[in-house]
C-alpha cells in the first residue's frame, strides 16, 4: 500500500478507526472523515505513528452531498490521487416500526447509511478509475438476516448490497468492489449508540443486551485487519465473524426457522396485563404494555 491513498469515512471510532491504523501500518497515505474533529486528530496522530506517511483529517457529514464532494475534492487536491474508498460511516436504530412517534424520524438512517456511501462513491469514481482502485462498503449481516426492531437499519444495508452489486458490473474492470457484511463487532453501535425513535442520536447501554445479548463480540481491530487484507486481495465479500455465514446461509435455505428463532428469543409481543421477560427486546416494549 506504500504510495497509495485511502479515504475512510466514519474514521473517528470503531471499525473505521481501526482500518485507518491497519492501512497506516501498510504505509498508505490516509484521508480520514468524520464529524468529531477532536477524535479525528487523535486517530490521525496515531496512524502517523504506525507508519502512514501523511494523514489528512476532514470534518464532514456524509449525509450532505456537498460535503461529500468537498472532502473528495480536498483529498485529490492534497494527494493528487485516490486508490481506495472505504465507505464505513453508519448509524443504527433499534425500535419496532409501530412505536415510532414520527416515521420520518428514521430518515437519517437512509441518509447516512445509504446516501452517505453513494455520494462519496459518485464523486470518487473518476479518480478511482485512473488508479484502477477499490471501493470497500460496510454493509451488514442485517441486510440478509432481517432482524426485528432493526427494520430501518436492515433496509439501508440491503440497499447498499443491491446498489454495489450493480455498480460492480458497471465499474469493472477498472474498479473492484468489496462488500462487508458484519455481525457482532465491538464498536460504539454494539455499545448502545443509536438513533432513538425520537430521532436523536444517543447512547443507551441497555441496548447492548438487546442487540448483542450473550453472543461473542469480535474486536474491531481484528475485524479491520480482515477487511483491509480482503480488500487488498480484491475479494467480493467479507463476513465477520466468520460464523455469521452460517446464519446467513440458514436464512436463505430455511427462513421459517430463523423467523421462529426471532419470535421465540428476540421479539415476542407483550400481552396486555402481563410482562414477557424471556426475550431480548422486552426492555424496549415494556412501555407499550403499561
Secondary structure, DSSP 8 states (H G I E B T S, - for coil): -TT-EEEEESTTSHHHHHHHHHHHHTT-EEEEEES-HHHHHHHHHHHHHHT-S-EEEEE--TT-HHHHHHHHHHHHHHHS---EEEE---------GGG-SSGGGGHHHHIIIIIHHHHHHHHHHHHHHHHT-EEEEE--THHHH--TT-HHHHHHHHHHHHHHHHHHHHHTTT-EEEEEEE-SBSSTTTTTEEE-TTS-EEE-THHHHHHTTTS--B-HHHHHHHHHHHHHHT-SEEEESTTHHHHHHHHHH-HHHHHHHIIIII-----TTS---SSTTHHHHHHHH-
